[in-house]
């Protein structure tokens, strides 16, 4: 009789737990398998960046915090989302969109992009001052995109591959631009310099507000099923640590002090463990 390998059993348990965080397994939702006919080739920069679970979780939190500083993006969430009751569901849907459009078959990616575009077409309204907003506004979509792209890459560089060549970083933006354009974003940066320029140009449109700060606290205090509270706190601390100082001030968040060092070390350790579990180099 062959005895089960306890190390392999642990690895598989970790994989199942992570898949449960990102997929609604109770509803029959399964992870999207990587395809050789995806929008992007295997081992290309976008697939390397988006494959790292911890980097994407830290980057995802940072990106969402940044996005809520744009009044139009914020109001769309306030008016058309049940984020207060289902923050984890919102984050899960975003993660699945990234996974399908990055790794799934190009036809699946097109379906997912079409689904999101259809949802965006229904998200419209007015700001408190009477200014109309729409989730199909190209510039608002550009802010949402640049907040995500810079955040995912920043977390990847910090926790996975700080020596990633500049040319590969530029290629990452160029590849991610394919998805952004399909969603209607404009302008869309295709390299680091363009991303930095766009980020700077849109700073004047950002606003602090009690609602943005409320969402920030909800994002940082959410408890995902299957994710230990200590791990969630660690991810949040790392997201705050890599936020631009201006964003931290606007959201009323303090940069972690000495506690940032153990948080960063713990994040690195968790990331290494999950890369082992998913057999990623």
C-alpha positions in Angstrom: 0.0 0.0 0.0 1.4 3.4 -1.0 1.2 5.9 1.8 0.2 9.5 0.8 3.0 12.0 0.7 2.3 14.5 3.5 4.2 17.3 1.7 2.2 16.7 -1.5 -1.0 16.6 0.5 -0.1 20.0 2.1 0.7 21.4 -1.3 -2.6 20.4 -2.8 -4.5 21.7 0.3 -2.9 25.1 -0.2 -3.8 25.1 -3.9 -7.4 24.3 -3.1 -7.6 27.0 -0.4 -6.3 29.7 -2.8 -8.6 28.6 -5.6 -11.5 28.9 -3.2 -10.5 32.5 -2.5 -10.6 33.5 -6.2 -13.4 31.2 -7.5 -16.9 30.7 -6.3 -16.5 26.9 -6.0 -19.9 26.5 -4.2 -21.6 27.9 -7.4 -19.6 25.5 -9.6 -17.1 28.1 -10.8 -13.8 26.6 -11.7 -10.4 28.3 -12.3 -9.8 29.2 -16.0 -7.1 26.8 -17.3 -4.2 28.5 -19.0 -4.4 28.3 -22.8 -1.8 28.3 -25.6 -4.3 30.3 -27.6 -4.6 33.2 -25.1 -4.2 36.8 -26.0 -0.6 36.6 -24.7 2.1 34.0 -25.1 3.3 31.9 -22.2 6.2 33.4 -20.2 5.4 36.8 -21.6 5.7 39.7 -19.0 1.9 40.1 -18.4 1.5 36.4 -17.7 4.5 36.4 -15.4 3.3 39.4 -13.4 -0.4 38.2 -13.3 0.6 34.7 -12.3 2.0 35.7 -8.9 -0.8 35.4 -6.4 0.6 37.4 -3.5 1.9 40.2 -5.8 -1.6 40.4 -7.4 -3.3 40.5 -4.1 -1.1 43.3 -2.8 -1.3 45.1 -6.1 -5.1 44.6 -6.3 -5.6 46.3 -3.0 -3.3 49.2 -3.9 -5.1 49.6 -7.3 -8.5 49.7 -5.7 -7.4 52.3 -3.2 -6.1 54.5 -5.9 -9.2 54.1 -8.1 -11.5 55.4 -5.4 -9.7 58.7 -5.4 -11.3 59.5 -8.8 -14.8 61.0 -8.1 -16.4 59.3 -11.1 -15.0 55.9 -10.4 -16.0 56.3 -6.7 -19.6 57.4 -7.4 -20.1 54.5 -9.8 -19.1 52.1 -7.0 -21.4 53.9 -4.5 -24.4 53.9 -6.8 -24.1 50.6 -8.6 -22.2 48.2 -6.3 -23.1 46.2 -3.2 -19.5 46.5 -2.0 -20.5 47.0 1.6 -22.2 43.7 1.8 -19.9 41.8 -0.7 -16.5 43.3 -0.9 -14.9 39.9 -1.3 -17.3 39.1 -4.2 -16.2 42.3 -5.9 -12.5 41.6 -5.5 -13.1 38.0 -6.7 -14.8 39.1 -9.9 -12.0 41.5 -10.6 -9.5 38.7 -10.1 -11.3 36.4 -12.4 -11.5 39.0 -15.1 -7.7 39.4 -14.9 -7.2 35.7 -14.9 -9.5 35.0 -17.9 -8.2 37.8 -20.1 -4.6 37.1 -19.3 -4.5 33.3 -19.4 -7.7 32.0 -20.9 -8.5 31.2 -24.5 -8.8 34.4 -26.6 -12.4 33.6 -27.3 -13.1 33.4 -23.5 -11.2 36.6 -23.0 -13.4 38.3 -25.6 -16.5 37.1 -23.9 -15.4 38.4 -20.6 -14.5 41.8 -22.0 -17.9 41.9 -23.7 -19.6 41.1 -20.4 -17.8 43.9 -18.5 -18.5 46.4 -21.3 -22.2 45.5 -21.1 -22.1 46.1 -17.3 -20.3 49.4 -17.8 -22.9 50.6 -20.2 -25.5 50.5 -17.4 -23.3 52.4 -14.9 -24.1 56.0 -15.1 -25.5 58.8 -12.9 -24.6 62.2 -11.4 -22.1 63.3 -8.9 -23.3 65.2 -5.8 -22.6 68.5 -7.6 -24.7 67.4 -10.6 -21.9 66.5 -12.9 -22.8 63.4 -15.0 -20.6 60.4 -14.9 -20.5 57.1 -16.9 -18.4 54.0 -16.5 -17.8 54.1 -20.3 -15.9 57.4 -20.0 -12.6 56.7 -21.7 -10.6 58.9 -19.3 -12.1 57.4 -16.2 -11.4 53.9 -17.6 -7.8 55.1 -18.3 -7.4 56.0 -14.6 -8.8 52.7 -13.5 -6.4 50.9 -15.9 -3.3 52.9 -15.0 -4.0 52.5 -11.3 -4.2 48.7 -11.8 -1.3 48.3 -14.1 1.1 50.4 -12.0 0.0 48.6 -8.8 0.3 45.1 -10.1 3.8 45.8 -11.5 4.9 47.7 -8.3 4.0 44.7 -6.2 5.7 42.2 -8.5 8.9 44.3 -8.5 8.8 44.6 -4.7 8.1 40.9 -3.9 9.1 38.8 -6.8 11.5 40.2 -9.3 13.1 43.5 -8.4 15.6 43.1 -11.2 13.0 42.7 -13.9 14.5 44.4 -17.0 13.1 47.8 -18.0 12.3 46.4 -21.5 10.1 43.7 -19.9 8.4 46.3 -17.7 7.6 48.3 -20.8 6.3 45.2 -22.6 4.0 44.6 -19.6 2.3 47.9 -20.1 2.2 47.3 -23.9 0.4 44.0 -23.4 -2.0 45.2 -20.7 -2.9 48.0 -23.1 -4.6 45.5 -25.3 -7.2 44.7 -22.6 -7.6 48.4 -21.6 -8.3 49.5 -25.2 -10.9 46.7 -25.6 -12.6 48.1 -22.5 -12.7 51.6 -24.1 -9.9 53.3 -22.1 -8.2 56.2 -23.7 -5.4 57.3 -23.4 -3.6 54.0 -22.6 0.1 53.9 -21.7 2.3 51.5 -23.5 5.5 51.8 -21.4 6.7 53.0 -18.0 7.2 56.6 -19.0 3.8 56.9 -20.6 2.2 55.4 -17.4 4.1 57.8 -15.2 3.1 60.7 -17.4 -0.6 59.8 -17.4 -0.6 59.2 -13.7 0.8 62.7 -13.2 -1.6 64.3 -15.5 -4.6 62.8 -13.8 -3.6 63.7 -10.3 -5.5 67.0 -10.6 -8.7 65.1 -11.0 -8.3 63.1 -7.8 -10.3 64.1 -4.7 -10.3 63.0 -1.1 -13.7 62.3 0.5 -15.3 60.6 3.5 -16.7 58.0 1.1 -13.2 57.2 -0.4 -11.8 56.8 3.1 -14.7 54.6 4.0 -14.1 52.3 1.1 -10.4 52.2 1.9 -11.1 51.0 5.4 -13.6 48.4 4.1 -11.0 47.1 1.6 -8.3 46.9 4.3 -10.5 45.3 6.9 -12.3 42.8 4.7 -11.9 39.1 5.6 -11.8 36.7 2.7 -13.1 33.2 3.5 -10.1 30.9 3.6 -7.6 33.8 4.2 -6.2 34.1 7.8 -6.8 37.5 9.3 -3.0 37.9 9.9 -2.3 37.3 6.2 -5.0 39.8 5.2 -3.6 42.4 7.5 -0.1 41.7 6.1 -1.3 42.2 2.5 -3.0 45.5 3.4 0.1 46.8 5.2 2.1 46.1 2.1 -0.4 47.7 -0.2 -0.3 50.9 2.0 3.5 50.8 2.0 3.7 51.0 -1.8 1.0 53.6 -2.3 2.2 57.1 -3.5 2.5 59.4 -0.4 -0.2 61.7 -1.8 -2.7 58.8 -2.0 -1.9 57.8 1.6 -2.5 61.3 2.8 -5.8 61.7 0.8 -7.1 58.4 2.2 -6.0 59.1 5.8 -3.6 56.1 5.8 -0.3 56.1 7.6 2.7 54.4 6.1 3.6 51.4 8.3 6.6 52.2 10.5 8.8 49.5 11.9 5.9 47.0 11.5 6.4 47.3 7.7 9.6 45.3 7.9 8.0 42.1 9.3 5.0 42.6 7.1 7.3 42.7 4.0 9.3 39.7 5.2 6.1 37.7 5.9 4.7 38.7 2.5 7.8 37.4 0.8 7.6 34.2 2.8 3.9 33.6 1.9 4.6 34.4 -1.7 7.5 31.9 -1.9 5.3 29.2 -0.3 2.5 29.8 -2.8 4.9 29.7 -5.7 6.1 26.4 -4.4 2.5 25.1 -4.0 1.6 26.1 -7.6 5.0 24.9 -8.9 6.0 28.3 -10.2 9.6 29.2 -10.8 
